[in-house]
Amino acid sequence: MPSFDTVLEPDHVKIRNGVDNAIKEIGTRFDFKGTGAKVELKDKEIHATGDSEFQLEQIEAVLYGKLTKQDVVISFLDKQEKVEKLGGDKVRQVYKIKEGIEATLAKKIVNSLKESKLKVQASIQGDAVRVTGKNRDDLQTAIAHLKKSFSDTPLTYNNFRD
């Protein structure tokens, strides 16, 4: 039976390029000269450090701009609510990079496919949703349905098997 996996995977290379471009701009901008403004990519997190919360907002604008130019969907970033206070006047904002479909979103995807009356079955496989059907056309219709229903979520479809 043909199947495919629905996953939520960011392109780490594009994220790395966007962060590197943001680091370059922060290093050359006049309003950041002589300050502790910096951006770092650590494992699955982006750390923005600045002298004040206003400066963090400026760093965030630069970071979001550079990531958008790299075609990274900003909804992959999960901004932490709390701004960390470091020693002195320094503050840090942490952005976690989301990877994998959360349980609530996976349930919504499965329910959406069931309610669409398509001839496919969806099952949650860890952090992915596997969709199976009798033929390839049903699966392509299911992909089109998911793209329309979850247009705000950057889902990707891989592991297509015939």
N, C-alpha and C positions, 0 to 999 in steps of 0.2 A: 504494500500500500504506500502510495506517495505521501511524503510528509515534509514539514519544514519547522524550524524553530523560530519563535519570536523572542528577540532579546533586546536589552537596553545596554548598548556598548558604546562608550565614547571612543573617538579616535585619539589615542594617547600621543601620537606624533604631532597632530595638529594642536593639541593642548600644549605640548612642550614648546612648539614654535610660537604660539601665542604668548606664553609666559616669557619666553626669551625676548620677543619683540617688546613686551611691556617693560622688561628689565632695561633694555636699551633706551627706551623713551624716558623712563624715570631717571636714568643716569644722565641724560642730556637736557632735560627740561630745567628752565631757569628757576621755577618755583620750588623745585626739589633739591637745588644745590645746597650743600652744607647741612642737609637734614638727614635723619636716619631712615628715610623712605626706602623700602626695598620689598621685592616680591621673590618668593622662593617656591619651587615645586618639590615637595617631599612626598615620595611614595604615591599615595592617593589623596593628597591634600595640597592646597595652595595656601601659603602663609603670606599675608600682607602686613608689613610692619611700618608704622609711621610715628610721628611726634604727637599727633592729636587725632581726634576722631574726624575732624574736617579733612585732614590730610589723608586719612584712610578712605574717605569718600572720593577724593581726587584720584587716589591709586586705583580704587575700584572702577572708576570711570575709564581709566587708561586700560586696565586689565580686560574689562568687558569689551571695549572697543577693539583691542588686538585679537581677542578670542573670536569675536564676531567676524573679523576680516579673514580668519582662518576657517570659517564655516563651522565653528563649534557652537552647538546649541547651548545657550546659557542655562537652560533648565537641567543640564548635567551637573551644575554646581549647586551644592547645598550650603548656603551661607549660614554659619553658626550665629545664633541669636546674641550670644554674649561676646562682647569685645573684651579681650584679655588685657589687663594692666600689667605691663612689664616694669622693670626697675626704672626709676626716674619718671620722665614724661612719656615714655614709649608705650604704645598700645599696639595690639596685634589682632587681626581678624583672620579666621580660618575658614576656608572654603573646602568642603569635602567633595570629591569627585564621585558622583553616583555611578554605580555599575551593577547591572543585574536588575531584574524586575522584582519589585517588592510584592509581598503577598496580597495586599489589597488591590494593587493594579493588576496582578495576575488573575485574581478572581473576577475583576471587571472585564478583562479580556475574554475569559472563558464564558461568562454570562452573556456578553455581547454577541459572541459567536453562536451561542445556543438560541438566543432570541431572534437572530437573523434568519433562522430556518434554513441555513445552508447545510448541505450534506457533508459536514465535516465534524470531527470530534477534536476537542481541545483538552489537553491535560497539563497540569503544572509539573514541571521537571526541575526542581531546585529553583534556580533564578531565571528560568526560561519557560516559555509555554510552547509545547509541541502540538502542532495541528496536523491531523491526518485526514485523508479523504480517499475516495475511490479513484478519482482521476485528477490530472494536473489542472484542468479547467476549474474544478471546485476550489482547489487551493489558491489559484490566482484570483478568483472571486473573493475568497476569504481575505487575501492580502489587501485587495482594493477596499473591502469593507473596513478592515482594521485601520488603513491609512485615513479613511474618511472619518471614522468614529473617534480615533485618537490622534487627530491632526496636531494637537498641542504637545504630544509626547513623541520624542524622536526614536521610535521603534525601528529596529532593523530585522531583516528576515534572512536567515542563513541556514546552512545544513539542508538545503533542498534536495530531497532524494526521490527518485522515481520508482 
